[in-house]
Amino acid sequence: MDAVPVTDLLTEGLIANLDAVVEIRESTGDPHSGPGGRAYRVALAGGLTFEVLPERGLDLGSLWYRGYPVAWRSPLPAAGPAATPDGPGWNGHFTGGMLATCGLDNIGRARDGHSQHGAHHNTRAVDVAVRRLAPAGVLVSGTVASAAVFGRQVHLRREIESHADRPSLTVRDTIRNEGLTTEPVSLLYHLNFGAPFLAPGARVTTTGARHTPRDDDGTDWRTFPKPVDTVGETVWEHTGYATGPASATVWSPALRAYAEVSWDGDVLPRCFQWIYPSRRGWALAVEPANAPMFGPDRAGPHAGAPLLAPGDTVETGFTLTVREGTP
């Protein structure tokens, strides 16, 4: 029996309280955000259920589809100290989640006083607002700074939008240089998939034309391998996207469904792919980006990050959609 669309239920007056189909709950003490961390849980009838984490740069924690988790959770049960060049680093505090935004000061390995994957994911969002959209949607917004008293003044304004009856969400970011100096801005969206969505034989496709491995270990980027009893990772870079829309998909043989990530290839001309098939690891990430993480391009000024002049803005983001069937 097919479910009746939420809009029809609303039109017929069968919903007395919008909470029945668009539920938003705020909590504190989220273990993935550190002590006292806030989290917003959004559940949409016929859509997705997901967490938004203000203490984690307004990134996404868990994400569920049809009652099954899609997002990966790392072996860390709770968030450790923030990553710093001389601290525990990215691997000491990364709890996973559907989205970890990397940048805006660095992506990839630590360099020039910047921690691995930068500071965004450990920066608290301010001016956070949550509101419902007619007829049955939600919009979460806020601002995350990449700034210092005697340094850069770059701010990212984020909106996360999702609707009932649509198993998708859209992240829209507007990055503005509010300072007096031109600044490099690197950005990578670390979208993490785990079990039960991720299973042996999961297939990856992308509209990129070139596929370059960081590690020459013979791993096939197109098919996720069986679990292994050694600890290791493989990273690929996908480039050669045509002008305009770009996308990557991950097909789940377990759920007979696939997730599609789409973005503007003009703004984010690269997509990295992280493969971590170890038992007790078991993760796959799709990572649209605007700057290199390895290779000769990273040897350039600011590790290849594009520059943003004072007063200028760049608009970017992505849409994540989960669908039944095969891509």
C-alpha positions as a Markdown table, in Angstrom:
| # | Residue | x | y | z |
|---|---|---|---|---|
| 1 | Met | 0.0 | 0.0 | 0.0 |
| 2 | Asp | 1.5 | 3.3 | -1.0 |
| 3 | Ala | 1.6 | 6.1 | 1.6 |
| 4 | Val | -0.6 | 9.1 | 1.0 |
| 5 | Pro | 1.5 | 12.2 | 0.3 |
| 6 | Val | 1.9 | 14.5 | 3.2 |
| 7 | Thr | 0.6 | 17.5 | 1.2 |
| 8 | Asp | -2.7 | 15.6 | 0.6 |
| 9 | Leu | -3.0 | 14.9 | 4.3 |
| 10 | Leu | -2.5 | 18.6 | 5.1 |
| 11 | Thr | -4.9 | 19.7 | 2.4 |
| 12 | Glu | -7.6 | 17.3 | 3.7 |
| 13 | Gly | -7.1 | 18.5 | 7.3 |
| 14 | Leu | -6.0 | 15.1 | 8.5 |
| 15 | Ile | -3.0 | 16.5 | 10.3 |
| 16 | Ala | -3.8 | 18.3 | 13.6 |
| 17 | Asn | -0.2 | 19.2 | 14.4 |
| 18 | Leu | 2.7 | 19.5 | 11.9 |
| 19 | Asp | 4.9 | 17.7 | 14.4 |
| 20 | Ala | 3.2 | 14.5 | 13.2 |
| 21 | Val | 5.0 | 14.7 | 9.8 |
| 22 | Val | 7.8 | 17.3 | 10.4 |
| 23 | Glu | 9.4 | 16.6 | 13.8 |
| 24 | Ile | 12.3 | 18.8 | 15.0 |
| 25 | Arg | 13.9 | 18.1 | 18.4 |
| 26 | Glu | 16.8 | 19.9 | 20.1 |
| 27 | Ser | 19.0 | 18.1 | 22.6 |
| 28 | Thr | 22.2 | 18.8 | 24.5 |
| 29 | Gly | 25.0 | 16.5 | 25.5 |
| 30 | Asp | 25.5 | 15.1 | 22.1 |
| 31 | Pro | 28.5 | 12.8 | 22.5 |
| 32 | His | 29.7 | 13.4 | 18.9 |
| 33 | Ser | 29.9 | 17.1 | 19.6 |
| 34 | Gly | 31.7 | 17.1 | 22.9 |
| 35 | Pro | 30.5 | 18.1 | 26.4 |
| 36 | Gly | 27.3 | 20.2 | 26.3 |
| 37 | Gly | 27.0 | 19.9 | 22.5 |
| 38 | Arg | 23.7 | 20.6 | 20.9 |
| 39 | Ala | 22.0 | 18.6 | 18.2 |
| 40 | Tyr | 18.9 | 19.1 | 16.2 |
| 41 | Arg | 17.1 | 15.9 | 15.1 |
| 42 | Val | 14.9 | 16.3 | 12.0 |
| 43 | Ala | 12.4 | 13.5 | 11.0 |
| 44 | Leu | 10.4 | 14.0 | 7.9 |
| 45 | Ala | 7.5 | 11.7 | 6.9 |
| 46 | Gly | 8.4 | 10.1 | 3.6 |
| 47 | Gly | 11.8 | 11.8 | 3.7 |
| 48 | Leu | 15.0 | 11.5 | 5.6 |
| 49 | Thr | 15.8 | 11.6 | 9.3 |
| 50 | Phe | 19.0 | 13.3 | 10.2 |
| 51 | Glu | 21.0 | 15.3 | 12.8 |
| 52 | Val | 22.4 | 18.8 | 12.5 |
| 53 | Leu | 25.3 | 19.6 | 14.8 |
| 54 | Pro | 25.8 | 23.3 | 15.6 |
| 55 | Glu | 29.0 | 22.6 | 17.6 |
| 56 | Arg | 30.5 | 20.8 | 14.6 |
| 57 | Gly | 30.2 | 23.6 | 12.1 |
| 58 | Leu | 26.5 | 22.9 | 11.4 |
| 59 | Asp | 27.6 | 19.5 | 9.9 |
| 60 | Leu | 25.4 | 16.4 | 9.8 |
| 61 | Gly | 25.5 | 13.5 | 12.3 |
| 62 | Ser | 23.3 | 10.5 | 11.7 |
| 63 | Leu | 21.2 | 10.1 | 8.6 |
| 64 | Trp | 18.5 | 7.4 | 8.2 |
| 65 | Tyr | 16.5 | 6.2 | 5.2 |
| 66 | Arg | 13.5 | 3.9 | 5.4 |
| 67 | Gly | 14.5 | 3.0 | 9.0 |
| 68 | Tyr | 18.1 | 2.2 | 8.1 |
| 69 | Pro | 21.2 | 4.2 | 8.9 |
| 70 | Val | 23.2 | 5.5 | 5.9 |
| 71 | Ala | 25.9 | 7.6 | 7.7 |
| 72 | Trp | 29.1 | 6.1 | 9.0 |
| 73 | Arg | 30.1 | 6.3 | 12.7 |
| 74 | Ser | 33.8 | 6.0 | 13.5 |
| 75 | Pro | 35.1 | 3.7 | 16.3 |
| 76 | Leu | 35.3 | 6.8 | 18.6 |
| 77 | Pro | 32.3 | 6.7 | 21.0 |
| 78 | Ala | 32.6 | 10.5 | 21.7 |
| 79 | Ala | 34.3 | 13.6 | 20.4 |
| 80 | Gly | 37.9 | 14.1 | 21.6 |
| 81 | Pro | 39.7 | 17.4 | 21.9 |
| 82 | Ala | 39.7 | 19.7 | 18.9 |
| 83 | Ala | 42.4 | 19.0 | 16.3 |
| 84 | Thr | 45.4 | 21.3 | 16.4 |
| 85 | Pro | 48.8 | 21.0 | 14.8 |
| 86 | Asp | 50.4 | 19.8 | 18.0 |
| 87 | Gly | 47.3 | 18.0 | 19.4 |
| 88 | Pro | 45.7 | 14.6 | 18.8 |
| 89 | Gly | 44.9 | 15.5 | 15.2 |
| 90 | Trp | 42.0 | 14.6 | 13.0 |
| 91 | Asn | 42.0 | 10.8 | 13.7 |
| 92 | Gly | 41.9 | 11.5 | 17.5 |
| 93 | His | 38.5 | 13.4 | 17.3 |
| 94 | Phe | 36.7 | 12.3 | 14.2 |
| 95 | Thr | 33.5 | 10.6 | 15.2 |
| 96 | Gly | 32.1 | 10.3 | 11.6 |
| 97 | Gly | 28.6 | 11.4 | 10.7 |
| 98 | Met | 27.0 | 12.0 | 7.3 |
| 99 | Leu | 28.9 | 15.3 | 6.7 |
| 100 | Ala | 32.2 | 16.6 | 8.0 |
| 101 | Thr | 33.1 | 19.9 | 6.3 |
| 102 | Cys | 36.9 | 20.3 | 5.8 |
| 103 | Gly | 38.5 | 23.7 | 5.4 |
| 104 | Leu | 38.3 | 26.6 | 5.1 |
| 105 | Asp | 42.0 | 27.0 | 6.0 |
| 106 | Asn | 43.1 | 23.6 | 4.9 |
| 107 | Ile | 42.1 | 20.2 | 3.5 |
| 108 | Gly | 44.2 | 17.1 | 3.5 |
| 109 | Arg | 47.3 | 16.6 | 5.6 |
| 110 | Ala | 48.4 | 19.2 | 8.2 |
| 111 | Arg | 50.6 | 22.0 | 6.7 |
| 112 | Asp | 51.9 | 25.5 | 7.6 |
| 113 | Gly | 50.4 | 25.5 | 11.1 |
| 114 | His | 47.0 | 24.3 | 9.9 |
| 115 | Ser | 45.6 | 21.0 | 11.3 |
| 116 | Gln | 44.6 | 18.1 | 9.1 |
| 117 | His | 41.3 | 19.0 | 7.2 |
| 118 | Gly | 41.2 | 22.4 | 8.8 |
| 119 | Ala | 39.2 | 24.0 | 11.6 |
| 120 | His | 35.6 | 24.1 | 10.3 |
| 121 | His | 34.3 | 20.8 | 11.7 |
| 122 | Asn | 35.5 | 21.9 | 15.2 |
| 123 | Thr | 34.1 | 25.4 | 15.1 |
| 124 | Arg | 30.8 | 26.3 | 16.7 |
| 125 | Ala | 28.1 | 27.8 | 14.5 |
| 126 | Val | 26.5 | 31.1 | 15.6 |
| 127 | Asp | 23.1 | 32.7 | 14.7 |
| 128 | Val | 21.7 | 29.2 | 14.4 |
| 129 | Ala | 18.0 | 29.2 | 13.4 |
| 130 | Val | 15.5 | 26.4 | 12.8 |
| 131 | Arg | 12.2 | 27.0 | 11.1 |
| 132 | Arg | 9.6 | 25.0 | 9.2 |
| 133 | Leu | 8.9 | 25.6 | 5.5 |
| 134 | Ala | 5.4 | 25.4 | 3.9 |
| 135 | Pro | 3.9 | 23.1 | 3.4 |
| 136 | Ala | 6.1 | 20.4 | 5.2 |
| 137 | Gly | 9.8 | 21.2 | 5.2 |
| 138 | Val | 12.5 | 22.5 | 7.4 |
| 139 | Leu | 15.4 | 24.9 | 7.1 |
| 140 | Val | 18.3 | 25.1 | 9.5 |
| 141 | Ser | 20.8 | 28.0 | 9.1 |
| 142 | Gly | 23.8 | 29.5 | 10.8 |
| 143 | Thr | 27.2 | 31.0 | 10.3 |
| 144 | Val | 30.6 | 29.5 | 10.9 |
| 145 | Ala | 33.8 | 31.7 | 11.0 |
| 146 | Ser | 37.2 | 31.0 | 9.7 |
| 147 | Ala | 38.7 | 34.0 | 11.3 |
| 148 | Ala | 41.4 | 35.4 | 13.7 |
| 149 | Val | 41.8 | 38.7 | 15.5 |
| 150 | Phe | 45.0 | 39.6 | 13.5 |
| 151 | Gly | 44.2 | 37.4 | 10.5 |
| 152 | Arg | 41.6 | 36.3 | 8.0 |
| 153 | Gln | 38.0 | 37.2 | 8.3 |
| 154 | Val | 36.2 | 34.6 | 6.2 |
| 155 | His | 32.6 | 33.5 | 7.1 |
| 156 | Leu | 30.5 | 30.7 | 5.8 |
| 157 | Arg | 26.7 | 31.1 | 5.9 |
| 158 | Arg | 25.0 | 27.7 | 5.7 |
| 159 | Glu | 21.4 | 26.6 | 5.0 |
| 160 | Ile | 20.2 | 23.0 | 5.2 |
| 161 | Glu | 16.9 | 22.3 | 3.6 |
| 162 | Ser | 14.8 | 19.2 | 3.4 |
| 163 | His | 11.1 | 18.3 | 2.9 |
| 164 | Ala | 8.6 | 15.6 | 3.6 |
| 165 | Asp | 8.0 | 13.0 | 0.8 |
| 166 | Arg | 11.4 | 13.8 | -0.6 |
| 167 | Pro | 14.3 | 11.6 | 0.6 |
| 168 | Ser | 16.9 | 14.3 | 0.0 |
| 169 | Leu | 18.5 | 17.3 | 1.6 |
| 170 | Thr | 20.4 | 20.3 | 0.2 |
| 171 | Val | 23.3 | 22.1 | 1.9 |
| 172 | Arg | 23.8 | 25.7 | 0.6 |
| 173 | Asp | 26.9 | 27.6 | 1.6 |
| 174 | Thr | 27.7 | 31.2 | 1.0 |
| 175 | Ile | 31.4 | 32.0 | 1.8 |
| 176 | Arg | 32.3 | 35.7 | 2.1 |
| 177 | Asn | 35.6 | 37.4 | 2.7 |
| 178 | Glu | 34.8 | 40.1 | 5.2 |
| 179 | Gly | 38.4 | 41.1 | 5.8 |
| 180 | Leu | 41.0 | 43.4 | 4.3 |
| 181 | Thr | 43.2 | 40.9 | 2.6 |
| 182 | Thr | 42.8 | 38.3 | -0.1 |
| 183 | Glu | 42.6 | 34.8 | 1.5 |
| 184 | Pro | 42.9 | 31.2 | 0.2 |
| 185 | Val | 39.7 | 29.2 | 0.8 |
| 186 | Ser | 39.9 | 25.4 | 0.6 |
| 187 | Leu | 36.8 | 23.4 | 0.9 |
| 188 | Leu | 35.9 | 19.7 | 1.0 |
| 189 | Tyr | 32.6 | 18.0 | 1.8 |
| 190 | His | 33.4 | 14.7 | 3.6 |
| 191 | Leu | 30.3 | 12.6 | 3.0 |
| 192 | Asn | 30.6 | 9.3 | 4.9 |
| 193 | Phe | 28.7 | 6.1 | 4.2 |
| 194 | Gly | 28.7 | 3.1 | 6.5 |
| 195 | Ala | 26.8 | -0.2 | 7.2 |
| 196 | Pro | 24.2 | -1.3 | 6.8 |
| 197 | Phe | 23.9 | 0.9 | 3.7 |
| 198 | Leu | 27.5 | 0.2 | 2.9 |
| 199 | Ala | 28.0 | -3.5 | 2.1 |
| 200 | Pro | 30.6 | -5.6 | 0.1 |
| 201 | Gly | 30.0 | -5.0 | -3.6 |
| 202 | Ala | 28.6 | -1.5 | -3.2 |
| 203 | Arg | 29.2 | 0.3 | -6.5 |
| 204 | Val | 30.4 | 3.8 | -7.0 |
| 205 | Thr | 29.9 | 5.9 | -10.2 |
| 206 | Thr | 30.8 | 9.5 | -11.0 |
| 207 | Thr | 30.5 | 11.9 | -13.9 |
| 208 | Gly | 34.2 | 12.7 | -13.7 |
| 209 | Ala | 36.3 | 11.6 | -16.6 |
| 210 | Arg | 39.7 | 11.1 | -14.9 |
| 211 | His | 40.4 | 8.9 | -11.9 |
| 212 | Thr | 43.8 | 9.1 | -10.1 |
| 213 | Pro | 44.8 | 7.0 | -7.1 |
| 214 | Arg | 46.9 | 8.5 | -4.3 |
| 215 | Asp | 48.2 | 5.0 | -3.5 |
| 216 | Asp | 49.1 | 2.5 | -6.2 |
| 217 | Asp | 47.7 | -0.5 | -4.3 |
| 218 | Gly | 45.5 | -2.0 | -7.1 |
| 219 | Thr | 42.2 | -1.0 | -5.4 |
| 220 | Asp | 39.2 | -0.7 | -7.7 |
| 221 | Trp | 37.4 | 2.6 | -6.9 |
| 222 | Arg | 34.2 | 1.4 | -8.6 |
| 223 | Thr | 33.4 | -1.6 | -6.3 |
| 224 | Phe | 33.8 | -1.6 | -2.5 |
| 225 | Pro | 35.8 | -4.6 | -1.4 |
| 226 | Lys | 35.1 | -7.3 | 1.2 |
| 227 | Pro | 36.2 | -6.5 | 4.7 |
| 228 | Val | 39.9 | -7.0 | 5.5 |
| 229 | Asp | 41.7 | -7.7 | 8.7 |
| 230 | Thr | 44.4 | -5.1 | 8.2 |
| 231 | Val | 44.2 | -1.4 | 8.9 |
| 232 | Gly | 44.6 | 0.7 | 5.8 |
| 233 | Glu | 42.9 | 3.2 | 3.4 |
| 234 | Thr | 42.9 | 4.1 | -0.2 |
| 235 | Val | 42.2 | 7.6 | -1.7 |
| 236 | Trp | 41.2 | 8.4 | -5.3 |
| 237 | Glu | 40.8 | 11.8 | -7.0 |
| 238 | His | 38.1 | 12.2 | -9.6 |
| 239 | Thr | 38.5 | 15.1 | -12.0 |
| 240 | Gly | 37.5 | 16.1 | -15.5 |
| 241 | Tyr | 33.9 | 17.1 | -14.7 |
| 242 | Ala | 32.1 | 18.9 | -17.5 |
| 243 | Thr | 30.9 | 22.5 | -17.0 |
| 244 | Gly | 27.9 | 22.6 | -14.7 |
| 245 | Pro | 26.3 | 19.8 | -12.7 |
| 246 | Ala | 28.5 | 17.0 | -11.4 |
| 247 | Ser | 27.6 | 14.0 | -9.4 |
| 248 | Ala | 28.6 | 10.7 | -7.7 |
| 249 | Thr | 26.5 | 7.8 | -6.7 |
| 250 | Val | 26.9 | 5.0 | -4.1 |
| 251 | Trp | 24.7 | 1.9 | -4.7 |
| 252 | Ser | 23.8 | -0.3 | -1.8 |
| 253 | Pro | 23.4 | -4.0 | -2.6 |
| 254 | Ala | 22.0 | -4.5 | 0.9 |
| 255 | Leu | 19.2 | -2.0 | 0.7 |
| 256 | Arg | 18.8 | -2.1 | -3.1 |
| 257 | Ala | 19.0 | 1.7 | -3.0 |
| 258 | Tyr | 21.5 | 4.3 | -4.0 |
| 259 | Ala | 22.6 | 7.7 | -2.7 |
| 260 | Glu | 23.4 | 10.4 | -5.2 |
| 261 | Val | 25.5 | 13.5 | -4.3 |
| 262 | Ser | 25.3 | 16.3 | -6.8 |
| 263 | Trp | 27.1 | 19.7 | -6.9 |
| 264 | Asp | 28.4 | 22.5 | -9.2 |
| 265 | Gly | 31.5 | 21.2 | -10.9 |
| 266 | Asp | 32.6 | 24.7 | -11.8 |
| 267 | Val | 33.0 | 25.6 | -8.1 |
| 268 | Leu | 34.0 | 22.1 | -6.9 |
| 269 | Pro | 36.0 | 20.6 | -9.8 |
| 270 | Arg | 37.4 | 17.7 | -7.8 |
| 271 | Cys | 35.9 | 14.8 | -6.0 |
| 272 | Phe | 37.9 | 12.6 | -3.7 |
| 273 | Gln | 36.9 | 9.1 | -2.6 |
| 274 | Trp | 38.0 | 7.5 | 0.6 |
| 275 | Ile | 38.0 | 3.7 | 0.9 |
| 276 | Tyr | 38.4 | 2.2 | 4.3 |
| 277 | Pro | 37.5 | -1.5 | 4.2 |
| 278 | Ser | 39.0 | -2.6 | 7.5 |
| 279 | Arg | 36.8 | -4.5 | 10.0 |
| 280 | Arg | 35.8 | -2.1 | 12.8 |
| 281 | Gly | 36.4 | 0.7 | 10.3 |
| 282 | Trp | 34.3 | 0.0 | 7.2 |
| 283 | Ala | 33.7 | 3.4 | 5.6 |
| 284 | Leu | 33.4 | 5.0 | 2.2 |
| 285 | Ala | 33.4 | 8.7 | 1.7 |
| 286 | Val | 32.5 | 10.8 | -1.4 |
| 287 | Glu | 34.2 | 14.2 | -1.1 |
| 288 | Pro | 33.5 | 17.1 | -3.6 |
| 289 | Ala | 36.3 | 19.7 | -3.2 |
| 290 | Asn | 37.7 | 22.9 | -4.7 |
| 291 | Ala | 41.4 | 22.2 | -4.0 |
| 292 | Pro | 43.9 | 19.3 | -4.3 |
| 293 | Met | 44.8 | 16.9 | -1.4 |
| 294 | Phe | 47.8 | 15.3 | -3.1 |
| 295 | Gly | 49.8 | 15.5 | -6.3 |
| 296 | Pro | 51.8 | 18.3 | -8.0 |
| 297 | Asp | 48.9 | 20.8 | -7.7 |
| 298 | Arg | 49.3 | 20.8 | -3.9 |
| 299 | Ala | 52.8 | 22.1 | -4.2 |
| 300 | Gly | 51.6 | 25.4 | -5.5 |
| 301 | Pro | 50.8 | 28.5 | -3.4 |
| 302 | His | 48.4 | 27.9 | -0.5 |
| 303 | Ala | 48.4 | 24.2 | -1.4 |
| 304 | Gly | 46.4 | 25.0 | -4.6 |
| 305 | Ala | 43.4 | 26.6 | -2.8 |
| 306 | Pro | 41.6 | 29.3 | -4.8 |
| 307 | Leu | 41.8 | 32.9 | -3.5 |
| 308 | Leu | 38.9 | 35.0 | -2.3 |
| 309 | Ala | 39.3 | 38.8 | -2.5 |
| 310 | Pro | 38.0 | 41.2 | 0.1 |
| 311 | Gly | 34.2 | 41.6 | -0.2 |
| 312 | Asp | 33.9 | 38.7 | -2.6 |
| 313 | Thr | 31.6 | 35.7 | -2.1 |
| 314 | Val | 31.4 | 32.2 | -3.5 |
| 315 | Glu | 28.2 | 30.1 | -3.4 |
| 316 | Thr | 28.5 | 26.4 | -3.2 |
| 317 | Gly | 27.0 | 23.3 | -1.6 |
| 318 | Phe | 25.5 | 19.9 | -2.6 |
| 319 | Thr | 22.3 | 17.9 | -2.7 |
| 320 | Leu | 22.2 | 14.4 | -1.2 |
| 321 | Thr | 19.3 | 12.2 | -2.5 |
| 322 | Val | 18.6 | 8.5 | -1.6 |
| 323 | Arg | 16.5 | 6.5 | -4.0 |
| 324 | Glu | 15.3 | 2.9 | -4.4 |
| 325 | Gly | 16.6 | 0.8 | -7.2 |
| 326 | Thr | 19.8 | 1.2 | -9.2 |
| 327 | Pro | 21.4 | 4.4 | -10.6 |
